[in-house]
Amino acid sequence: MDASSPVAGPGSPLFRAADRHLPVDGLANARDLGGIPLLSGGTTPSGVFFISENLDQATDTGWEQP
């Protein structure tokens, strides 16, 4: 991927390359952002970057989940 390539983001086929759902107690839509292609080459690491809505809805159990 080079600077002229579209950036991977929500809605992009690159962004949906794998199922990223994380089962976190209290959250309906937690996702691991690992595996997204980088413009500089390579991909984002799995298990490092996450996205979710309403983190305040995570239960104590959810915060302890790996």
C-alpha positions in Angstrom: 0.0 0.0 0.0 1.4 3.4 -0.9 0.4 7.1 -0.2 -2.0 7.0 -3.1 -3.9 4.1 -1.7 -7.2 4.7 0.2 -6.8 4.7 4.0 -8.3 1.7 5.6 -11.2 2.8 7.8 -14.8 1.9 8.7 -16.6 0.7 5.6 -13.4 -0.1 3.7 -12.9 -3.7 2.6 -9.4 -3.5 4.2 -11.0 -2.6 7.5 -13.3 -5.6 7.4 -10.5 -8.0 6.6 -11.3 -10.2 9.6 -13.9 -10.5 12.3 -12.6 -8.2 15.0 -15.5 -8.7 17.6 -14.4 -9.0 21.2 -16.8 -10.6 23.7 -16.6 -8.1 26.6 -19.2 -8.3 29.3 -21.4 -5.2 29.2 -20.3 -4.1 25.7 -22.3 -4.8 22.5 -19.7 -3.6 20.0 -16.0 -4.0 21.2 -13.5 -4.6 18.4 -9.8 -5.4 18.1 -8.2 -3.1 15.5 -5.3 -5.5 14.8 -4.6 -6.5 11.3 -5.5 -3.2 9.6 -3.0 -2.5 6.7 -0.7 0.5 7.3 0.3 2.9 4.6 3.9 2.3 5.5 3.5 -1.5 5.1 2.7 -4.2 7.7 -0.4 -4.1 9.8 -1.6 -2.9 13.2 -0.8 -5.4 15.9 -3.6 -7.5 17.4 -4.4 -7.2 21.1 -3.1 -3.6 21.3 -5.7 -1.2 19.9 -9.4 -1.5 20.7 -12.5 0.5 19.9 -15.9 0.4 21.5 -18.9 2.4 22.4 -19.8 3.4 26.0 -16.8 1.9 27.9 -18.6 3.0 31.1 -21.0 0.1 30.3 -18.3 -2.5 30.7 -18.9 -4.6 33.9 -16.2 -5.4 36.4 -16.0 -8.8 34.7 -15.6 -7.2 31.3 -12.6 -5.1 32.5 -10.9 -8.3 33.8 -11.4 -10.2 30.5 -8.3 -10.9 28.5 
